[in-house]
Amino acid sequence: MKRVGAKNTPVFRIVVADSRSPRDGKFIEEIGVYHPLKQGENYTIKLDRAQYWISKGAQASDTVASFIKKATKVAPVATAA
């Protein structure tokens, strides 16, 4: 997660980055946004892109993994009939 936003009003961008990159440094792709001070639904995530990167070997942080888990429960993948 890449921190953006003003002092005392944090906003995080959920990004795919190399583990050697600094927290707010170079990233590969932005896949979502997290507003920790907002009540209720405080994140958006591109679930298909997150699952794609995880299938390629990316490891989600604990926070991002919980967002993916919640998003999967809310919008289950449609199965072919």
Secondary structure as GFF3:
##gff-version 3
##sequence-region A 1 81
A	DSSP	beta_strand	2	6	.	.	.	ID=ss1
A	DSSP	beta_strand	9	16	.	.	.	ID=ss2
A	DSSP	beta_strand	29	34	.	.	.	ID=ss3
A	DSSP	beta_strand	43	45	.	.	.	ID=ss4
A	DSSP	alpha_helix	47	55	.	.	.	ID=ss5
A	DSSP	alpha_helix	62	74	.	.	.	ID=ss6
###
